[in-house]
């Protein structure tokens, strides 16, 4: 069996593929280690954080209730009361309450500027259309040149396998 001779360009491309494989493996290994550490930290610190978040929410709710109950005492002379540990602040704001039926009412009153409508093209459907239909909306098919590569996996030398079937990885650029 005659051994194939590779051109200089093929040898350079093969070298690049080998180097890419090394970097892909490093990125994958480090990413896996990071995911494990992040999950562990989330679990460990989440357990510590949750009681403090719950206590904070409870204390804020209690303080708000106290300020409402004692509004006349706290805010008789001013909207800000400075205490040793912080300040109590009172203010007013106008809130707009819109009923769920407001869209129907606005339509009935022809107040269309108040109604938001989000429109978009269904790309999946349009891609199935013939070229004549595409032209009617100003769309057209365009051939795009693509480049990609496939690198050998850690344990296999078979270049024919696709990502997901073995250790090889195929990436489009």
N, C-alpha and C positions, 0 to 999 in steps of 0.2 A: 504494500500500500504506500503510495507516494504521499509524502508530507507536504502540506500546502505552504507556500512561501507568502508571507504577508508584506504588503507595501509599507513604506515608511509612514504614510498617513494612517493605515490600519493599525500599525504598531503604536503610534501616538494615541489613536482613539482607544485601543485596548488598554494602554497605560492609564488614560483618563478614566475609563470605566472601572478599572481596579481601584483607583484612588477614590472615585465616587462611592464605590461599595464600602470602602473603609470608613468614609465620612458618614454615609447612611447608617452603618452599623453603630457608629459612635453616637449619632443623634438619637437613634432608637433606644440604645442602652441607657443613655443619660436621661432621656424622656421618661422611660419606664421607672428609673430610680427616683426621679422627681415626683412622678405621680404617686408612688408608694409613700414618699416622705410627706407630700402635701396631704394625702388622705389620712396619714397618721397624725399629723399636726392638727388638721381639722377636727378629727375625732377627739384628740387630747385637749385641745384648747376650746373646742366647742362645748365640751362638758363643763369646763371652767367658766366659760363666757355666759352660758344660758342662765344660770341663777342670778348673775349680776344684771343681765338685760331685763329679767323678770322683776327683780327688786327695783330697778330704775323706773320701769314703767309704772309699778305700783306706787312708788314715792311721788312721781310726777302727777299721777292721778289724784293722790291724796292732797298734794299741795294745791292743785287746781281747785279741788272741792273746797279746801279751806279758804282760798282767796275768794271764791264765789260766796261762801257763807258769811265771811267777814269783810265783804267789799266795803261796807260803810266805815268800818274801823280802819282798814288798811289804806284805803284810797280816798279818804274824806278830803284831804288837802292837796294831794298830788297823785299823778298816775304812776310814779316811780317811788318805791319805798326802799331805801338802802338799809340793809341789815348787816350783821357781822359776817355771815357766810355768803352773802350775795344780795341780789335785788329782786323785789317783786314788781312786776310791770303790769299795768292795766291799760287797755286800749280798746278801741272799737273799730270794726271794719264792716263794710257793707258787703254782704254775700249775695250773689245772684242764684236763685233757685229756679231751675228750669224743669217743668214737668215732662214726663215721658211723651206726652201727647203734643209737645211743642212743634215737632216737625210737621205733623198733619195740620196743625193750626196755621203755621207759616205758609204751607202750600196753599191752603184754602184762602189765605189773605194775599196770595201772590207775592210773598216776601222771600223770593228765591235766593237773594243774596245772603240770607241768613242760614242757608242749608249747604252743608259741605257734601260733595259727592266725589268719591275716589274712583276714577276710571283708569283702567289699564288694559293692555292687550293680553289675551291668553296666548302666550308664545307657543305652548304645546299644540294648541289647535291650529294656529296660523302656520306652523311648520308643516302641517299635513296638507295645506292648500296647494293647488297647482299654481304655476308661475303666473297665469292670467289673473287669478284672484289676488295674488301678492301684489301685482302691478297696480291694482285698483286702490290699494292703500299705501302705495309708495314703497313697498318692501321688495327686496329681491334676494335671491340666493347668491352667495359669493363663495368661491372656492378659496380656502385659506390653507396655506402651506403650513404643515406642522412638523415638528421634530420631537423625537423622544429617544429614550434609551432603555435598555434592560440590563441589569447587572446580575452576575451570578450570586447565589446565596452563600451563606457560610459553609454549609455542608454539601452542597450540590454543585456540580459543574454543568448541569443541563441548562442551556440557555433557552430552551423552548417553553419552559413553564411560565405561566403568568402569575402575577401577584395574587395571593389567595390560594393558589394551588400547591405551593411549595415555599421554598425559601427565597425565590427570586423576587425582584421588585421591578416593576415597570413604571416609569414616570414620564409624563408628557411635560414639555417645556413651553 
